[in-house]
Amino acid sequence: MNMNKLGDMSMTAFGYSDSEVCVCFPCLPASQVLLVITVPFFFFNMAKFCLGFAYEVSCSNTIQNNPPQSNTTNIYPCEYGYEYLILSSMLWLCFLSLWIPALFGNCWRQCFCCLCDPIVLFGTIVDFVKRCCCEFGRINLCEIVWYSHCVVHLLLAVTGLVWLSDCDQTVSMTVWLTVLLSLGLDCLLAGSEIFHRVRLHLARRAAGTQERSEQSPLIYRGGARV
């Protein structure tokens, strides 16, 4: 099992691991594609959090029952869209702050695979510790946490879509467009992660079945046992 982990670490470092296969851009390792996507996505979530927080702290739950007498007031009713922006961005920022350095470490090792480089050495040590402490046979705790996070984002996107389809006309166009863009990016990134994981699981399962059939001493040919 330890030799399998070392082999997978080496394949990842060179960009040839099964987890480094990208469906959209098969000519590039998945870590390099994801690094280009996640860095601007990180700053988008920072802006999304600031926008949602600014509207959330300025809204009022009582404005619908007691409308303001003056038309110049900046108070507006609270909406679920503000909470969605805050919650979605907080979850992404927590995970992206760990995911982006890991992707950067993979990309650096794929371009400069030399243990004398401090970034390569540190990334290799972190990868080795993660695989030894978080993987128990086929159970990977890091993957369980990560894909649970992706599922939560898909559920949040559904609730955000329900709110967006029935939101008030008083909602700012900036908030409306930000929620719409956030829904699309959440579904695209979280959905693609789950899709690639399911695809990887099916590929490994098919490879394991083929390997067992090749190693089996019983070979069936034309319905007869040889």
C-alpha positions as CSV (number, residue, x, y, z in Angstrom):
1,M,0.0,0.0,0.0
2,N,2.9,2.4,0.8
3,M,4.5,1.6,-2.5
4,N,1.2,2.4,-4.3
5,K,1.1,5.8,-2.5
6,L,4.7,6.6,-3.5
7,G,4.0,5.6,-7.0
8,D,0.9,7.8,-7.2
9,M,2.8,10.7,-5.6
10,S,5.5,10.3,-8.3
11,M,2.9,10.2,-11.1
12,T,1.2,13.3,-9.7
13,A,4.5,15.1,-9.5
14,F,5.1,14.4,-13.2
15,G,1.4,15.1,-14.1
16,Y,0.6,11.6,-15.3
17,S,-1.6,10.5,-12.4
18,D,-5.2,9.5,-13.0
19,S,-6.3,12.4,-10.8
20,E,-4.4,14.8,-13.2
21,V,-6.5,13.9,-16.2
22,C,-8.7,16.8,-17.3
23,V,-11.7,16.1,-19.5
24,C,-12.0,19.7,-20.8
25,F,-8.2,20.2,-21.5
26,P,-6.7,16.7,-21.9
27,C,-3.4,18.2,-23.1
28,L,-2.7,19.8,-19.7
29,P,-2.6,18.4,-16.2
30,A,-5.7,19.1,-14.1
31,S,-3.7,21.0,-11.4
32,Q,-2.5,23.6,-13.9
33,V,-6.0,24.1,-15.3
34,L,-7.5,24.4,-11.9
35,L,-4.9,26.8,-10.6
36,V,-5.7,29.2,-13.5
37,I,-9.4,29.0,-12.6
38,T,-9.2,29.1,-8.8
39,V,-7.0,32.2,-8.4
40,P,-9.5,34.6,-10.0
41,F,-12.3,32.7,-8.5
42,F,-10.8,33.4,-5.0
43,F,-10.9,37.1,-5.6
44,F,-14.4,36.9,-7.0
45,N,-15.5,35.3,-3.7
46,M,-13.8,38.0,-1.7
47,A,-15.8,40.6,-3.7
48,K,-18.9,38.5,-3.3
49,F,-18.5,38.3,0.4
50,C,-18.0,42.1,0.7
51,L,-21.1,42.8,-1.4
52,G,-23.3,40.4,0.5
53,F,-22.0,41.6,3.9
54,A,-22.6,45.2,3.0
55,Y,-26.2,44.6,2.0
56,E,-26.9,42.3,4.9
57,V,-25.8,44.7,7.6
58,S,-27.8,47.6,6.0
59,C,-31.1,45.8,5.5
60,S,-34.1,45.7,7.9
61,N,-36.6,42.9,8.5
62,T,-39.3,45.4,9.6
63,I,-39.3,47.6,6.5
64,Q,-42.0,45.5,4.8
65,N,-44.4,46.1,7.7
66,N,-43.4,49.7,8.3
67,P,-42.4,51.3,5.1
68,P,-40.2,54.4,5.4
69,Q,-41.9,57.8,5.1
70,S,-39.0,59.3,3.2
71,N,-38.0,58.2,-0.3
72,T,-34.4,59.1,0.3
73,T,-33.7,56.4,2.9
74,N,-31.1,53.7,2.1
75,I,-32.9,51.0,4.2
76,Y,-34.2,48.1,2.2
77,P,-35.7,44.7,3.2
78,C,-33.5,41.7,4.0
79,E,-33.3,39.0,1.3
80,Y,-32.0,35.5,1.3
81,G,-29.8,36.4,-1.6
82,Y,-27.5,38.4,0.8
83,E,-27.2,35.4,3.1
84,Y,-26.4,33.2,0.1
85,L,-23.6,35.4,-1.1
86,I,-22.1,35.5,2.4
87,L,-22.4,31.7,3.1
88,S,-21.2,30.6,-0.3
89,S,-18.2,32.9,-0.4
90,M,-17.2,32.0,3.2
91,L,-17.2,28.3,2.3
92,W,-15.2,28.8,-0.9
93,L,-12.7,31.1,0.8
94,C,-12.0,28.6,3.5
95,F,-11.3,25.8,1.1
96,L,-9.7,27.8,-1.6
97,S,-7.1,29.2,0.8
98,L,-5.9,25.5,1.3
99,W,-6.6,24.2,-2.2
100,I,-4.7,26.9,-4.2
101,P,-1.4,26.3,-2.4
102,A,-1.8,22.6,-3.0
103,L,-2.4,23.2,-6.7
104,F,0.5,25.5,-6.8
105,G,2.7,22.9,-5.2
106,N,1.6,20.3,-7.8
107,C,2.2,22.7,-10.7
108,W,5.6,23.6,-9.4
109,R,6.6,20.0,-9.0
110,Q,5.4,19.2,-12.5
111,C,7.5,22.0,-13.9
112,F,10.6,21.7,-11.6
113,C,10.6,18.2,-10.3
114,C,13.8,18.5,-8.2
115,L,14.0,17.8,-4.5
116,C,16.7,20.4,-4.0
117,D,14.0,23.0,-4.7
118,P,12.4,24.1,-1.3
119,I,8.9,24.4,-2.8
120,V,9.2,20.9,-4.3
121,L,10.5,19.5,-1.1
122,F,7.8,21.1,1.0
123,G,5.1,20.0,-1.4
124,T,6.3,16.5,-1.4
125,I,6.5,16.3,2.4
126,V,3.0,17.7,2.8
127,D,1.7,15.3,0.1
128,F,3.3,12.3,1.8
129,V,2.0,13.3,5.3
130,K,-1.5,13.9,3.9
131,R,-1.5,10.5,2.2
132,C,-0.2,8.7,5.3
133,C,-2.5,10.4,7.8
134,C,-5.7,10.9,5.8
135,E,-5.9,7.7,3.7
136,F,-6.9,4.4,5.1
137,G,-7.2,1.9,2.4
138,R,-9.8,3.2,0.0
139,I,-11.1,5.8,2.5
140,N,-9.7,9.3,2.0
141,L,-10.7,11.7,4.6
142,C,-9.6,14.8,2.6
143,E,-11.7,13.7,-0.4
144,I,-14.7,13.0,1.9
145,V,-14.5,16.6,3.3
146,W,-13.9,18.1,-0.1
147,Y,-16.7,16.4,-2.1
148,S,-19.1,17.0,0.8
149,H,-18.3,20.6,0.4
150,C,-19.0,20.4,-3.3
151,V,-22.4,18.8,-2.6
152,V,-23.2,21.5,-0.1
153,H,-22.5,24.1,-2.8
154,L,-24.8,22.4,-5.3
155,L,-27.6,22.5,-2.6
156,L,-26.9,26.1,-1.9
157,A,-27.0,26.8,-5.6
158,V,-30.5,25.2,-5.8
159,T,-31.8,27.4,-2.9
160,G,-30.2,30.5,-4.6
161,L,-31.9,29.7,-7.9
162,V,-35.3,29.3,-6.1
163,W,-34.8,32.7,-4.5
164,L,-33.6,34.3,-7.7
165,S,-36.6,33.1,-9.7
166,D,-39.0,34.7,-7.1
167,C,-37.0,37.7,-5.8
168,D,-38.4,41.2,-5.3
169,Q,-37.9,43.8,-7.9
170,T,-36.5,46.0,-5.2
171,V,-33.3,43.9,-5.2
172,S,-30.3,45.8,-6.6
173,M,-29.3,44.8,-10.1
174,T,-25.7,44.4,-8.8
175,V,-26.8,41.8,-6.3
176,W,-29.1,40.0,-8.8
177,L,-26.3,39.7,-11.4
178,T,-23.7,38.6,-8.7
179,V,-26.0,35.9,-7.4
180,L,-26.7,34.7,-11.0
181,L,-22.9,34.6,-11.8
182,S,-22.2,32.9,-8.4
183,L,-24.9,30.2,-9.1
184,G,-23.3,29.5,-12.5
185,L,-19.7,29.3,-11.1
186,D,-20.8,27.2,-8.1
187,C,-22.5,24.7,-10.3
188,L,-19.7,24.6,-12.8
189,L,-16.8,24.2,-10.4
190,A,-18.5,22.0,-7.8
191,G,-20.3,20.0,-10.4
192,S,-17.1,19.4,-12.5
193,E,-15.2,18.3,-9.4
194,I,-17.9,15.7,-8.6
195,F,-18.0,14.7,-12.3
196,H,-14.3,14.1,-12.5
197,R,-14.3,12.1,-9.3
198,V,-17.1,9.8,-10.5
199,R,-15.3,9.4,-13.8
200,L,-12.0,8.6,-12.0
201,H,-13.8,6.1,-9.8
202,L,-15.3,4.3,-12.7
203,A,-12.0,4.3,-14.6
204,R,-10.2,2.8,-11.6
205,R,-12.9,0.2,-11.1
206,A,-12.8,-0.8,-14.7
207,A,-9.0,-1.1,-14.6
208,G,-9.2,-3.2,-11.4
209,T,-11.7,-5.5,-13.0
210,Q,-9.5,-5.9,-16.1
211,E,-6.4,-6.6,-14.0
212,R,-8.1,-9.2,-11.9
213,S,-9.4,-11.0,-15.0
214,E,-5.9,-11.0,-16.5
215,Q,-4.4,-12.4,-13.3
216,S,-7.1,-15.1,-12.9
217,P,-5.8,-18.6,-13.5
218,L,-9.2,-19.6,-14.9
219,I,-9.7,-18.4,-18.5
220,Y,-12.9,-19.0,-20.4
221,R,-12.8,-19.4,-24.1
222,G,-15.9,-20.0,-26.0
223,G,-17.7,-21.0,-22.9
224,A,-15.2,-23.7,-22.0
225,R,-12.8,-23.5,-19.1
226,V,-9.1,-23.8,-20.1
